[in-house]
Amino acid sequence: MSKLRVLVIHNDSAELDRISHLLEKGSHAVLPLENIIEGSEALELQRFDAVLLPENTPAEELAAFASNLRQMEKNRRAETRTPILSCSSEVTGKMRTNAHESGYIDAFLPEQFDPALFSKTVEQLSLRLFGNGVASSDATEELAVFDPEGFSELLGHSRDLLDEIIGLFLDECGTQIREMEDCLGSGNFDSLAKIAHTLKGSLGTLHAHRARARVQALEIAATRRIQAACETNLERLEADLDELLPLVIRMRGEL
C-alpha cells in the first residue's frame, strides 16, 4: 500500500482525531486541522495526495476551498489533481467514487474505512484525474525512437563527444532500469522519480524522443506516488529501450 500525504480538515476535534488515527494505522502521513482556512494556507506550503473534508462543509466554503486548490495546481502547472474526499454515514462497504452534486467532492468514504482501500481509491482517482497517469500510447508511439541527426547536431558532429555520451548512456542505462525496478518494488517513489529524472536528461540529449516521453510520464507518476501508472510506464519504457539500444549501438559503431 502506498504511503500518502493527507490533509484532514474537520471542525469536530473528536472526529478529526478518529479519522487521523484511521489513516495513521495505514502508515499515511496526516496533517490534521480544524479550520478550512488553515487548510487552504497549508496547501500553499506543501503538496498533498488527498484532502478529507467534513460532509457538512458549507457549500460556499467547499467551493472556495476547491477553487483555491485547483487554481494553485494550475499556477504550478501541476500534471495531476489532488482528490477531495469526505466521510459519509450513508456510505457502507466500498467507497463511493461518483462525484458530489456540487462537483467538488470526488469520493465518499464509509465512516469506518479501510486504510488500504483508502490508498487504492485515491490512486484510482488520481489515475482518472491524471488521464491514467500514463503517457498516451497513440501520441507517444508517433514519436521517433531515435533522431541521430539531431543528436549529432547537438554535439557539433564531434565523434569523440558522440562516442563519450553514447558510452555513458550504455554504461548507466541498465543500472538505472534495475534501480527503478527495485524502487518500485519497495515503494520508494522519491528515489524512483529522481532516477527517472536523470534518465530523462540522458534520453533528451540522445534525441530518443519516445523513451524520453515515457520516462517523463514515469517521473510524474512517481512524484504523484501512483503505483499502477509507475508500473505501466516502466514496463513500456523498457520496451522502448529495447528498440532504442540497437540503434544507438549501431551509430556508435559507425563513428
Sequence and secondary structure as in RCSB ss.txt:
>XXXX:A:sequence
MSKLRVLVIHNDSAELDRISHLLEKGSHAVLPLENIIEGSEALELQRFDAVLLPENTPAEELAAFASNLRQMEKN
RRAETRTPILSCSSEVTGKMRTNAHESGYIDAFLPEQFDPALFSKTVEQLSLRLFGNGVASSDATEELAVFDPEG
FSELLGHSRDLLDEIIGLFLDECGTQIREMEDCLGSGNFDSLAKIAHTLKGSLGTLHAHRARARVQALEIAATRR
IQAACETNLERLEADLDELLPLVIRMRGEL
>XXXX:A:secstr
    EEEEE S HHHHHHHHHHHHHTT EEEEES HHHHHHHHHH   SEEEE TT  HHHHHHHHHHHHHHHHH
TT SS   EEEEETT  SS B S  TTS   EEEETT  HHHHHHHHHHHHHHHTTTTS  HHHHHTS S  HHH
HHHHTTT HHHHHHHHHHHHHHHHHHHHHHHHHHHHT HHHHHHHHHHHHHHHHHHT HHHHHHHHHHHHHHHHT
 HHHHHHHHHHHHHHHHHHHHHHHHHHHH 
